[in-house]
Amino acid sequence: MTSGRTVRRSDGQAAQLALLPASPSARLPVLTSRQRGTEFRGLPVRTVLNPPASTGMSFWSLNPYVGCEFGCSYCYARDTHRWVMERHDGAPPSVRPSDRTDSFERLILVKSDAASVLRRTLNPARVGSATILIGTATDPYQPAERMFGLTRQLLETLLAYRGLTVGITTKSSLVTRDIDLLVQLADRHDLHVSLSLATTDPVLLRRLEPRTPLPHARLRALAALTRVGIHAGVLLAPILPGLTDGWASLAAVMEAAKGAGARFVAGSALRLGPAARARFLPLLRREFPGIAARYERHYATSANASRAYTSALARRIRLLQEVYGFADGRTVGRSVAARSD
């Protein structure tokens, strides 16, 4: 699926990670709430590391939050949030049944004991050379992090170990708050940080992601990380057929990433699971009516873009990586491209 403009090549495939609670429990305790209607509930867990055997991926996933106030219209983690809530007590009283598609950003589950659980359960020998990827489902530096600080606690916990491979994926410039820890972690582990960015067009981005940091803020954060020697780059995701998959759009991200000192750029196409479809397709009908029907047909039988599309897009990404000097970034890209929101 492509836009009306000329397309010379086009790839990528997103992958969803399971984010499972330890077990069903009684009603989750309310920790706090915001005036605008967001509610935060504590989620008890017995483990915070999801192994490759349970996720079907090649890395270990680590997510301190379920749900995200950024509320990106296409986020595949909406399906995970819905599943977790169905195992517990559903939406809060403030979220009516007709608003269930909004509960992902209005009800955030907080793993308050994440750091202590990680200290008790992390076995470096079992993890081996596989990556521990923080932020595979929801953003570890979403606004809730300013209140709860769980991501920073996890990083502090990892400082007690050596020789791990650790990755972080975020859309937030808040990651720069932890530069001191990241520098120390990079000295002890093989660390990479990915700033997720779908487009450098702020107007288009606001139509798709009303509450995320704008492109210039993410690129400034990237530059701050690379200046202190952090191996950081851009996760160009999700790549949206007909909206951000054009040669000029992808090249603009590559060029901006290069200017910010990015060490790599990886990309992946939109994944559209059931809960994400319920939010994203209505947005397309409202904001981009000319291509909405094509999305409905394209994703009618699968959450992933077609094999032909992803193969063509992969060729385009590889060529742009070579043009902008990111060919070596494909090694990192195989792990960071797992997140497509």
C-alpha positions, 0 to 999 in steps of 0.5 A: 500500500503506498500513497499517490506519490511516486514510490521507488522502494518500500519493508519492516515488520513490527512485533508485539511483546507480551506483558503479563501480570503475575496472576489475577488478583483483587481490584488493583489499588488506586495510587493517584489520579490526575485532574484530566482523568488519568488514573494510576493503579498499582500492579503487583508482579512476581517477575518483571523480565519476560523471557524470549520463550514467552514473548517469541522474540530474541530478547528479554523485555522489561516494562515498568508500566502497562498503558501510556499517557502518550496514547499514540493512536496506533500503539500495538500495546493497547491490546496488552493493556486490554488483556491485563485489565480483563484479567483484573477488574476492568476499566475504572468507574470514570471510564464508561464502556463506550470509552474503553478504547481510551482506557490505555491512556487514562488508566496506567498500571504501575509496577511499583515493586519493579526494581526490587523484583528485578533485584531478586529475579535477574539471573545474568547467566540465564539472560546470557548474551540476549538483550534486555530491552526496556520499553518494548510495550509502553514508553518507560519515560512516559509522563508517569515516570516523572511521578513514580521514577520506576525506570530510573530505579531499574537502571540503578538496579542494573548498575549492580551487574556487569556484562549485560546487553541493555536497550532502551526505547522511548519517545520522550526527552525525559531520557536525558534526566538519566544521562548520569546513570546511562553513562555508568551503565554504558561502562558496565554493559553493552548499552543502546538507546533508541529514540522512536520517531515516525516523522520529522513533520510536526504537524503530521506527528500531532495528528497521529500522536497528540501528546508525545514530544515533538520531533525537535525535542526528541532529536535534541535528546538524541544529540545530548545522549550521543555527545556523552558517548551513549550508543544512541539512534533512531527507531523509525517506527511505525512506518505508516503506508501512504503517510510516512513511507515515502522516500522524502519522509524517510530520508528526512528522518535519516538526515535529522538523525545523522545531524544529531549524531545517531549511531544507527537508524532502524525502521519497521512498518505499522502493526495493527492489532484488534485494540489498536484498530479500534482507535486508529481506523476511526482516526484515519477516517477523520484525518486521512479519509482518502486512505482509510479504506485501503488500510481497512482492506490491507489489515483486514486479516492480519495485524501486520503489513503484507509480505510484499510491502514489508519486503519492499520497505526493507529494501528502501530502508537498507538503501537509505541506511547506506546513503546516510552511513547507517549500514552498520545499524542494521545489527542493532535494528533487529532488536530495537525494531521490535517496537513499532509505536 
